[in-house]
């Protein structure tokens, strides 16, 4: 039997703290939380907005230090969507250069910064099972499956040892917009009594999570930061337009 226990959310609250401490200077003030109104989440400083993919009142975990932070939307069925963002770590990120170079920059951001400083701090032993360059909404992206041992918000009642937190297979897409790099994530598979065992990242359809992340992305808008003036995007412009 699978069930959800709110107490597990305490662990999830460490997500934004880890990335803020790892990828930005130690904050001299408390991390900021965004605002959720009528199903629309606005990050601190209006860095970005995103429509909740899980209804008007999801379980929400977030924290930002200026332009670095994360927000996670969850529900009691074990569904999860999230955004992680930092300033670009490579001066060429998002520049008008060839696809291969753009994809490699995004790969490095995931492998060298976000995996060790966000996912592994959140869940030791996290690893990338499969990754590939991709085109996402018309621009270069990096797509991956990340395995998080005991990283799911769902727990299973094991008759021998009691409640056991389940593994998570997190589908992610990484892209740059303006001066920021973003990672969108969701569960590649939500555990159920009928869906047990390991996720097969080598199988066809391993990236079936992408349509869900595309829909999530199309509910976003991005703020035009000062660093974006060479490639301006009007404030409040929606990603899907």
Buried (B, 14 or more C-beta within 10 A) or exposed (E): EBEBEEEBBEBBEBBBBBBBBBBBEEBEEEBBBBEBEEBBBBBBBBBBBBBBBBEEEBBBBBBBBBBBBBBBBBBBEBBBBBBBBBBBBBEEBBBEEEEEBBBBBBBBBBBEBBBEBBBBBBBEEBEBBBBEBBEBBEEBBBBBBBBBBBBBBBBBEEEEEEEEBBBBBBBBBBBBBBBBBBBBBBBBBBBEEEEEEEBBBEEEEBBEBBEBBBEBBBBBBBBBBEEBEEEEBEEEEEBEE
